[in-house]
Amino acid sequence: MTDPKIGETVKYLRTGGLFEVGKVVNGFVILYSQDGTSQIMTGAESYDFLFARISPVESLRKDFHPRSELAVLAGGLG
């Protein structure tokens, strides 16, 4: 089982939305959407099935919609 870390950004596999781990308490993980409009609470046992770690570049995107056409520049290119 993956150990969720507070502050870590993950992708919700059902929608593709990005969430930040807010709290880990008594076997539950509470995650907050990066746009501040929603939150999810899940059991620590199901965390690995619902969420995936993402690259740091992906977590810096300003639009968090999975079907966005926004180009993401990486590696210091600008």
Protein Blocks (a to p, Z undefined) as FASTA:
>chain_A
ZZddehiacddfknopacddfbdcehiacdddfklpaccdddfklmmmmpccddfklmmp
mbfcfkbcbdcdehhiZZ
